[in-house]
Amino acid sequence: QGPEAPEAEEGVTISLAPQILQQIAEAEAARQRNRGEEEGEPRQSLEELSKEFRQKVLDDPDMNDGQRAQLQRMFEDLMSTADKLKSFGVDKEDCKTLKERAFGATTFWVTEMVPDGALEDGMLFRGNLRGDKEKVYEGARQATQELFGEKYELLMVEDPDATDDDPRGGARVAFLLLEKSAATPPETSQLQYVVAGLLGLGCVVTAILVGISAEISLIPKDVIQAYLRPEDLSTEEYTRIVTSWDVEPLQRAVLPFVYGLLGLNVAHDLGHRVMAATKGVKLSVPFFIPNNQIGLFGSITQPKSLIRNYRDMFDIAYAGLAAGGALSSAFFLAGLIYSTDPGNPELVSVPSLLFKGSLLLGGVSQALLGGDALSKAEVLVHPFTIVGWCGLVATALNSLPVGSLDGGRLMQSMYGRKGLSLSSLLSYVGLGFGFLGSTLSLPFGLYVLLCQRVPEQFVRDSVTRVDNRRAALGLLVVFFAILTLVPMAPDATAPSVADIVSLDML
C-alpha cells in the first residue's frame, strides 16, 4: 500500500523516476558535445587543409625549393588570416553572459540570439519586451558597461524580422551587440581635412561668382566682350581694355555677397555644433559644398560619436536649419524693405524669373514690392535680398526629407527608416522631374545620390520616436521646403526666357 498521500493543503509532490533523469542528463550531454563539435569545425577543417596542402603541394617532386618556399609563405599568411577571422566580432560566451545578466523575465525575455551583419560581427538579441523600452535599454546598457567596460556597445533597434508590432505599441524591439570599434563612427582622417579645405576654397570662388553675376552691370561692355571673345581683338587692344578697367567698385560690391553667403552657411553649421555640444555628440569638420548658382548647397556634417536617441538627432538637425533659416530670412526681408526705395543707389537688377522659381519667396517679394513687380523682365532689389534668397533656398534644399540631409534626419526621427524611405522616394521624384528646386534640381539630386543618400545609422536608440511637438515642428520644416522649392504658377504676362537673356540687357 505504501504511505498515505499527503493532504491537499500540504501541496502536491511530483517526482521523476531515476531512469528518466538519467535520460535527460544523457540528452543534455549529447547536445553539449554536438555544440562543441560544431564550434570546433573551423579549426578541424583548417588543420585538415594544412595537412592536405603539405602532402599534395609541398611534397611535389617537380617543384623546386624557391617555388616551395614561396607557396609555403603564401599559405601561412592565408592560414593566419583565417585564424584571425575566427575570433572576429563579438564573443559568444560574452553574449551568453549578457543574456543572463542584462535581460530577464521582467525586462526583456530573450528567445533567440542571431549573428548579425554580413560578416556576422554582431549578435542580435530577439525576444519579448516586458517593460518600458527606454528604461529596459538603459538598464541593459549599464549592465553591458559593468560587465565588459568599453569592449562592446549595445544598441536598441527595430527587430528586422518581426512580422507584427509590439503589443505595447510601436515596432518590436531587439538589441544589437557590437564591438565598440564597429558601432562608433571612424575619426576624421587627414585626407578628409584636406578635402574639407579644398571644398571651402571652392565655396569662396562660387560665392564670388554669385556676387559678380549680381553686380555685372559694373563691368563695362567692352571688358565683357574682351573676356568672351578675345580672338576678335589684337593683343594691344585686349591689354588696353583689360588694364584700363578699374575693378575696385566691383570688388566693393561683390564682397558683401561673399561675406553674406559664407556667413549664412557658417551660422547653419554653428547651429548644429552648439546643439551637438549640449547633447554630448562630436561632429566632424564641415564639408561645405560649392554651387555656382546659389554659392553653396550647404555642408556635410558627420557625427563622430554615437547619438543617444532620435530626440537628440532631431534637435541637432533642426538647430542648424533654424540658425541658417532665421539669418537668411532676416537678410531677405531686410533686402526687400530696402528695395522699396527706387532711389537707393545700391539696388541691382536681377531677372524676375529668379523669384518665380519659388512659390513662397516669390509671393513674399510680390507682396512687399508690389503686385506688378514680377511682371517685368528685371527687378531692382537690394543685394541683401539675393543673399537671403540664396540662403533660404539652400536651407529648403537641406530640409528635404531624404537620406542624411537635415530634413532626412528629421523624418527618420519622426517615422523611422520606413517613413524616410517613402519620403526619400518622393523627394527623388520631385527633384528628378524638376518639380522641386527648378534649375537646381538636377545638380542637387546628383549631390544627394552621391553623398547623402544613406540614412543616419550611428544612433544608440533607433526605436523611440520623437514627441508630438517635435513631430509637428518637423512637418512644418518639410512644408516650408516644399513651398520654397515649388515654382510659382506660370503667368501669361511674365517675360520669356529670350527677353531675359537678350543682348539689350547688356
C-alpha positions as CSV (number, residue, x, y, z in Angstrom):
1,Q,0.0,0.0,0.0
2,G,2.8,2.5,0.8
3,P,2.5,5.7,2.7
4,E,-0.7,7.7,2.6
5,A,-1.0,10.6,0.1
6,P,-0.4,14.0,1.7
7,E,-3.4,16.1,2.3
8,A,-4.5,18.8,-0.3
9,E,-3.4,21.7,1.8
10,E,0.1,20.4,2.0
11,G,0.6,20.7,-1.8
12,V,1.2,18.1,-4.5
13,T,4.6,16.3,-4.7
14,I,5.9,15.3,-8.1
15,S,8.9,13.0,-8.5
16,L,10.7,11.6,-11.6
17,A,12.0,8.1,-11.9
18,P,15.8,7.8,-11.8
19,Q,15.7,6.3,-15.4
20,I,14.0,9.5,-16.7
21,L,16.5,11.8,-15.0
22,Q,19.4,9.7,-16.5
23,Q,17.9,10.1,-20.0
24,I,17.6,13.9,-19.6
25,A,21.2,14.1,-18.4
26,E,22.4,12.0,-21.3
27,A,20.5,14.1,-23.8
28,E,21.9,17.3,-22.4
29,A,25.5,15.9,-22.6
30,A,24.9,14.9,-26.2
31,R,23.7,18.3,-27.0
32,Q,26.8,19.9,-25.5
33,R,29.1,17.5,-27.3
34,N,27.4,18.3,-30.7
35,R,27.7,22.0,-29.9
36,G,31.4,21.7,-29.1
37,E,31.9,19.7,-32.4
38,E,30.2,22.5,-34.4
39,E,32.3,25.2,-32.8
40,G,35.4,23.1,-33.5
41,E,34.7,22.5,-37.2
42,P,36.6,25.6,-38.5
43,R,39.7,24.6,-36.5
44,Q,39.5,20.9,-37.6
45,S,38.9,21.9,-41.3
46,L,41.9,24.3,-41.2
47,E,44.2,21.6,-39.8
48,E,43.0,19.1,-42.4
49,L,43.5,21.7,-45.2
50,S,47.1,22.3,-43.9
51,K,47.9,18.6,-43.9
52,E,46.5,18.1,-47.4
53,F,48.4,21.1,-48.7
54,R,51.7,19.7,-47.4
55,Q,51.1,16.3,-48.8
56,K,49.9,17.3,-52.3
57,V,51.7,20.5,-52.9
58,L,54.8,21.0,-50.9
59,D,55.9,17.4,-51.3
60,D,55.6,17.6,-55.1
61,P,58.9,16.4,-56.6
62,D,58.5,18.6,-59.7
63,M,58.6,21.8,-57.5
64,N,62.0,23.5,-56.9
65,D,63.0,24.9,-53.5
66,G,62.2,28.6,-54.4
67,Q,58.7,27.7,-55.5
68,R,58.1,25.6,-52.5
69,A,59.3,28.4,-50.1
70,Q,57.1,31.0,-51.8
71,L,54.0,28.8,-51.6
72,Q,54.8,28.0,-48.0
73,R,54.8,31.7,-47.1
74,M,51.6,32.4,-49.0
75,F,49.8,29.5,-47.4
76,E,51.0,30.5,-43.9
77,D,49.7,34.1,-44.5
78,L,46.4,32.6,-45.6
79,M,46.1,30.4,-42.5
80,S,47.0,33.3,-40.2
81,T,44.2,35.4,-41.8
82,A,41.7,32.6,-41.5
83,D,42.6,32.1,-37.8
84,K,42.1,35.8,-37.1
85,L,38.6,35.7,-38.8
86,K,37.6,33.0,-36.3
87,S,37.9,35.5,-33.5
88,F,36.3,38.4,-35.4
89,G,33.2,40.1,-33.9
90,V,31.6,39.5,-30.5
91,D,32.5,36.6,-28.3
92,K,29.7,34.0,-28.0
93,E,30.5,33.4,-24.3
94,D,30.1,37.2,-23.7
95,C,26.7,37.0,-25.4
96,K,25.6,34.3,-23.1
97,T,26.8,36.2,-20.1
98,L,24.9,39.3,-21.3
99,K,21.7,37.3,-21.9
100,E,21.8,36.0,-18.3
101,R,22.9,39.2,-16.6
102,A,21.4,42.1,-18.6
103,F,18.0,40.7,-19.6
104,G,15.3,38.8,-17.7
105,A,11.6,37.9,-17.3
106,T,10.7,41.4,-16.1
107,T,12.6,43.4,-18.7
108,F,13.3,41.6,-22.0
109,W,12.8,37.9,-22.4
110,V,15.4,36.7,-24.9
111,T,14.0,34.0,-27.2
112,E,16.8,33.9,-29.8
113,M,20.3,35.1,-30.4
114,V,21.1,35.6,-34.1
115,P,24.5,36.6,-35.6
116,D,24.1,39.9,-37.3
117,G,25.8,41.6,-40.2
118,A,27.3,40.5,-43.5
119,L,30.4,39.2,-41.6
120,E,28.3,38.1,-38.6
121,D,30.3,40.5,-36.4
122,G,27.4,41.3,-34.1
123,M,24.8,39.5,-32.1
124,L,21.1,40.3,-32.3
125,F,19.0,39.5,-29.2
126,R,15.4,38.9,-30.2
127,G,12.6,38.4,-27.8
128,N,9.7,39.9,-25.9
129,L,9.7,43.3,-24.2
130,R,8.3,43.2,-20.7
131,G,8.8,46.8,-19.6
132,D,9.3,50.4,-20.7
133,K,11.7,50.1,-23.6
134,E,13.7,53.2,-22.7
135,K,14.2,52.0,-19.1
136,V,14.9,48.4,-20.2
137,Y,17.5,49.7,-22.7
138,E,19.2,51.9,-20.2
139,G,19.5,49.1,-17.7
140,A,20.8,46.7,-20.2
141,R,23.3,49.2,-21.5
142,Q,24.6,49.9,-17.9
143,A,24.9,46.2,-17.4
144,T,26.9,45.8,-20.6
145,Q,29.4,48.5,-19.4
146,E,29.7,46.9,-16.0
147,L,30.4,43.5,-17.5
148,F,32.7,44.4,-20.4
149,G,33.8,48.0,-19.9
150,E,34.4,49.7,-23.2
151,K,34.7,46.5,-25.2
152,Y,31.1,46.5,-26.6
153,E,28.3,48.8,-27.5
154,L,24.7,47.7,-27.0
155,L,22.2,49.3,-29.4
156,M,18.4,49.2,-29.3
157,V,17.0,48.6,-32.8
158,E,13.8,47.6,-34.5
159,D,13.5,43.8,-35.0
160,P,14.2,43.4,-38.7
161,D,12.4,40.1,-39.0
162,A,9.3,40.9,-36.9
163,T,6.0,40.4,-38.8
164,D,3.9,42.3,-36.2
165,D,4.1,45.2,-33.9
166,D,4.8,45.1,-30.2
167,P,1.6,44.6,-28.1
168,R,2.7,47.6,-26.0
169,G,2.7,49.7,-29.1
170,G,5.2,50.6,-31.8
171,A,7.7,48.3,-33.6
172,R,9.1,45.2,-31.9
173,V,12.4,45.8,-30.1
174,A,15.6,43.9,-30.5
175,F,19.1,44.6,-29.0
176,L,22.3,44.5,-31.1
177,L,25.6,43.9,-29.5
178,L,28.7,45.2,-31.5
179,E,32.3,45.7,-30.8
180,K,33.0,49.3,-29.8
181,S,35.0,50.0,-33.0
182,A,32.2,48.6,-35.2
183,A,29.4,50.6,-33.5
184,T,31.1,54.1,-33.4
185,P,31.9,56.4,-36.3
186,P,35.5,56.5,-37.5
187,E,37.7,59.5,-36.7
188,T,38.2,62.3,-39.2
189,S,41.3,61.4,-41.3
190,Q,44.0,63.7,-42.6
191,L,42.7,63.3,-46.1
192,Q,39.2,64.5,-45.1
193,Y,40.7,67.6,-43.6
194,V,42.4,68.3,-46.9
195,V,39.2,67.7,-48.8
196,A,37.3,70.0,-46.5
197,G,39.8,72.7,-47.0
198,L,39.7,72.4,-50.8
199,L,35.9,72.4,-50.8
200,G,36.0,75.6,-48.6
201,L,38.2,77.3,-51.2
202,G,35.8,76.2,-53.9
203,C,32.9,77.8,-52.0
204,V,34.7,81.1,-51.8
205,V,35.1,81.0,-55.6
206,T,31.4,80.2,-56.2
207,A,30.3,82.9,-53.7
208,I,32.4,85.4,-55.7
209,L,30.8,84.3,-58.9
210,V,27.3,84.8,-57.5
211,G,28.4,88.4,-56.5
212,I,29.8,89.1,-59.9
213,S,26.6,87.8,-61.6
214,A,24.5,90.2,-59.4
215,E,26.8,93.2,-60.0
216,I,27.6,92.5,-63.7
217,S,26.4,96.0,-64.6
218,L,29.6,97.4,-63.0
219,I,31.6,95.6,-65.7
220,P,32.0,97.7,-68.9
221,K,30.6,96.2,-72.0
222,D,33.9,96.3,-73.8
223,V,35.6,94.4,-71.0
224,I,32.9,91.7,-71.1
225,Q,33.4,91.4,-74.9
226,A,37.1,91.2,-74.4
227,Y,36.8,88.3,-72.0
228,L,34.2,86.5,-74.0
229,R,35.8,86.9,-77.5
230,P,39.5,87.7,-77.1
231,E,40.2,86.4,-80.6
232,D,38.4,89.5,-82.1
233,L,40.9,91.8,-80.6
234,S,44.6,92.4,-81.1
235,T,47.0,91.8,-78.2
236,E,47.4,95.6,-77.7
237,E,43.7,96.3,-77.7
238,Y,43.0,93.4,-75.3
239,T,45.7,94.6,-72.9
240,R,44.5,98.2,-73.1
241,I,40.8,97.3,-72.4
242,V,41.5,94.9,-69.5
243,T,44.2,97.0,-67.8
244,S,42.3,100.3,-68.1
245,W,39.3,98.9,-66.2
246,D,39.0,99.9,-62.5
247,V,38.0,96.8,-60.6
248,E,37.7,98.4,-57.2
249,P,34.0,99.3,-57.5
250,L,33.2,95.7,-58.4
251,Q,35.3,94.4,-55.6
252,R,33.5,96.6,-53.1
253,A,30.1,95.4,-54.4
254,V,31.0,91.7,-54.5
255,L,32.5,91.3,-51.1
256,P,29.1,91.7,-49.2
257,F,27.8,88.7,-51.3
258,V,30.9,86.6,-50.3
259,Y,30.6,87.5,-46.6
260,G,26.9,87.0,-46.6
261,L,26.7,83.7,-48.4
262,L,29.6,82.2,-46.4
263,G,28.3,83.7,-43.1
264,L,24.9,82.1,-43.6
265,N,26.4,78.6,-44.1
266,V,28.8,79.1,-41.1
267,A,25.8,80.1,-39.0
268,H,24.0,76.9,-40.1
269,D,27.0,74.8,-39.2
270,L,27.4,76.5,-35.8
271,G,23.7,75.8,-35.0
272,H,24.5,72.1,-35.4
273,R,27.6,72.3,-33.3
274,V,26.2,74.3,-30.4
275,M,23.3,71.8,-30.1
276,A,25.5,68.8,-30.5
277,A,27.8,70.1,-27.7
278,T,24.8,70.2,-25.3
279,K,23.9,66.6,-26.3
280,G,27.5,65.3,-25.9
281,V,27.8,64.5,-29.6
282,K,31.1,65.1,-31.5
283,L,30.8,66.3,-35.1
284,S,33.3,66.1,-38.0
285,V,34.9,69.0,-39.8
286,P,32.2,70.6,-42.1
287,F,32.4,69.8,-45.8
288,F,30.9,72.8,-47.5
289,I,29.5,72.1,-50.9
290,P,30.1,74.8,-53.6
291,N,27.4,75.7,-56.2
292,N,27.7,78.3,-58.9
293,Q,24.0,79.3,-58.8
294,I,23.5,80.0,-55.0
295,G,27.0,79.9,-53.8
296,L,26.8,76.9,-51.5
297,F,24.5,73.9,-51.2
298,G,25.2,73.8,-47.5
299,S,27.6,71.4,-45.7
300,I,28.0,67.7,-44.8
301,T,28.4,67.3,-41.1
302,Q,29.0,63.8,-39.9
303,P,28.6,62.6,-36.3
304,K,31.9,61.3,-34.8
305,S,30.3,59.7,-31.7
306,L,27.1,57.8,-31.1
307,I,23.9,59.9,-30.9
308,R,21.9,58.9,-27.8
309,N,18.4,58.7,-29.4
310,Y,16.2,60.2,-32.1
311,R,15.3,63.2,-30.0
312,D,18.9,64.3,-29.8
313,M,19.3,63.7,-33.6
314,F,16.2,65.8,-34.3
315,D,17.4,68.7,-32.1
316,I,20.9,68.7,-33.7
317,A,19.5,68.7,-37.3
318,Y,16.8,71.3,-36.5
319,A,19.2,73.6,-34.8
320,G,21.3,74.1,-38.0
321,L,18.2,74.6,-40.1
322,A,16.8,77.1,-37.6
323,A,20.0,79.1,-37.4
324,G,20.6,79.3,-41.1
325,G,17.0,79.9,-41.9
326,A,16.4,82.6,-39.4
327,L,19.5,84.6,-40.5
328,S,18.6,84.1,-44.2
329,S,15.1,85.3,-43.6
330,A,16.5,88.4,-41.9
331,F,18.7,89.2,-44.9
332,F,15.8,88.5,-47.3
333,L,13.2,90.7,-45.6
334,A,15.7,93.5,-44.9
335,G,16.7,93.4,-48.6
336,L,13.1,93.6,-49.7
337,I,12.4,96.6,-47.4
338,Y,15.5,98.4,-48.8
339,S,14.3,97.6,-52.3
340,T,11.0,99.5,-51.9
341,D,13.0,102.8,-52.3
342,P,13.6,103.2,-56.0
343,G,16.2,105.9,-55.4
344,N,18.5,103.6,-53.4
345,P,21.9,103.5,-55.3
346,E,22.7,100.0,-54.0
347,L,19.9,98.3,-55.9
348,V,20.9,95.8,-58.6
349,S,19.0,94.4,-61.5
350,V,18.0,90.7,-61.4
351,P,15.7,88.7,-63.7
352,S,12.2,88.4,-62.3
353,L,12.4,84.7,-63.3
354,L,14.6,84.2,-60.2
355,F,11.7,85.0,-57.9
356,K,9.2,83.0,-59.9
357,G,11.3,79.9,-59.1
358,S,9.9,79.9,-55.6
359,L,6.2,80.0,-54.6
360,L,6.9,81.2,-51.1
361,L,9.8,83.6,-51.8
362,G,8.2,84.9,-54.9
363,G,4.9,85.5,-53.1
364,V,6.6,87.4,-50.3
365,S,8.5,89.5,-52.8
366,Q,5.4,90.3,-54.8
367,A,3.6,91.3,-51.6
368,L,6.3,93.7,-50.5
369,L,7.4,95.1,-53.8
370,G,4.0,95.5,-55.4
371,G,1.7,93.3,-57.4
372,D,3.3,94.1,-60.8
373,A,6.9,93.9,-59.6
374,L,7.5,90.5,-61.1
375,S,5.7,91.1,-64.3
376,K,8.7,92.9,-65.8
377,A,11.8,91.2,-67.2
378,E,14.0,92.6,-64.5
379,V,13.5,93.7,-60.8
380,L,15.6,96.1,-58.9
381,V,16.5,94.7,-55.5
382,H,19.0,95.3,-52.7
383,P,21.9,92.8,-52.5
384,F,20.7,91.6,-49.2
385,T,17.6,90.2,-51.0
386,I,19.8,88.0,-53.2
387,V,21.9,86.8,-50.3
388,G,18.8,85.9,-48.2
389,W,17.2,84.3,-51.2
390,C,20.2,82.0,-51.8
391,G,20.4,81.2,-48.1
392,L,16.7,80.3,-47.9
393,V,16.8,78.1,-51.0
394,A,19.9,76.3,-49.6
395,T,18.0,75.8,-46.2
396,A,15.0,74.5,-48.1
397,L,17.1,72.0,-50.1
398,N,18.7,70.7,-46.9
399,S,15.2,70.4,-45.3
400,L,14.1,67.8,-47.9
401,P,13.3,64.5,-46.2
402,V,15.8,62.4,-47.9
403,G,18.9,60.4,-46.8
404,S,21.1,62.0,-44.2
405,L,20.2,65.6,-45.1
406,D,18.9,67.6,-42.1
407,G,15.4,67.0,-43.4
408,G,16.1,63.3,-43.7
409,R,17.2,63.1,-40.1
410,L,14.1,64.9,-39.0
411,M,11.9,62.4,-41.0
412,Q,13.9,59.4,-39.6
413,S,13.4,60.7,-36.1
414,M,9.7,61.1,-36.6
415,Y,8.8,57.9,-38.6
416,G,11.8,55.7,-38.7
417,R,13.6,54.3,-41.7
418,K,10.4,53.1,-43.4
419,G,8.9,56.5,-43.3
420,L,12.2,58.0,-44.5
421,S,12.3,55.5,-47.4
422,L,8.9,56.7,-48.6
423,S,9.7,60.4,-48.3
424,S,13.1,59.9,-50.0
425,L,11.4,58.3,-52.9
426,L,9.0,61.2,-53.3
427,S,11.8,63.7,-52.9
428,Y,13.9,62.0,-55.7
429,V,10.8,62.1,-58.0
430,G,10.3,65.8,-57.3
431,L,14.0,66.5,-58.0
432,G,14.2,64.2,-61.0
433,F,11.3,65.8,-62.8
434,G,12.2,69.3,-61.8
435,F,9.1,69.9,-59.6
436,L,11.4,70.9,-56.7
437,G,14.3,73.4,-57.0
438,S,13.8,74.4,-60.6
439,T,17.3,74.5,-62.3
440,L,18.9,73.4,-59.0
441,S,17.1,70.1,-59.0
442,L,19.5,68.1,-61.2
443,P,22.8,69.1,-59.5
444,F,21.4,68.9,-56.0
445,G,19.8,65.5,-56.8
446,L,23.1,64.1,-58.0
447,Y,24.9,65.5,-54.9
448,V,22.4,63.8,-52.6
449,L,22.7,60.5,-54.5
450,L,26.5,60.5,-54.3
451,C,27.0,61.9,-50.8
452,Q,23.8,62.0,-48.7
453,R,21.6,59.1,-49.7
454,V,22.3,56.8,-46.7
455,P,20.2,57.3,-43.6
456,E,21.9,58.1,-40.3
457,Q,23.0,54.9,-38.6
458,F,25.0,56.0,-35.6
459,V,22.1,56.1,-33.1
460,R,22.0,54.1,-29.8
461,D,18.2,54.1,-29.5
462,S,16.8,53.9,-33.0
463,V,13.3,52.8,-31.8
464,T,11.9,55.5,-29.7
465,R,10.3,58.2,-31.8
466,V,10.2,62.0,-31.0
467,D,7.3,63.5,-29.2
468,N,4.3,65.2,-30.9
469,R,5.7,68.7,-30.5
470,R,8.9,67.8,-32.4
471,A,6.9,65.9,-35.0
472,A,4.7,68.9,-35.7
473,L,7.8,71.1,-36.0
474,G,9.4,68.7,-38.4
475,L,6.4,68.6,-40.6
476,L,6.4,72.4,-40.7
477,V,10.0,72.3,-41.9
478,V,9.1,69.9,-44.7
479,F,6.2,72.1,-45.6
480,F,8.5,75.2,-45.7
481,A,10.9,73.3,-48.0
482,I,8.1,72.4,-50.5
483,L,6.7,75.9,-50.6
484,T,10.2,77.3,-51.2
485,L,11.2,74.9,-53.9
486,V,8.0,74.7,-55.8
487,P,7.8,77.4,-58.6
488,M,5.1,79.9,-58.9
489,A,2.3,79.3,-61.4
490,P,3.0,80.4,-65.0
491,D,1.9,84.0,-65.7
492,A,0.7,85.0,-69.1
493,T,2.3,88.4,-68.7
494,A,5.6,87.0,-67.5
495,P,8.7,87.7,-69.7
496,S,10.0,84.9,-71.9
497,V,13.5,83.5,-71.4
498,A,14.5,85.1,-74.7
499,D,13.6,88.5,-73.3
500,I,15.7,87.9,-70.2
501,V,18.8,86.8,-72.0
502,S,18.6,89.3,-74.9
503,L,21.6,91.4,-75.7
504,D,19.6,94.5,-74.9
505,M,20.1,93.7,-71.2
506,L,23.8,94.4,-71.6
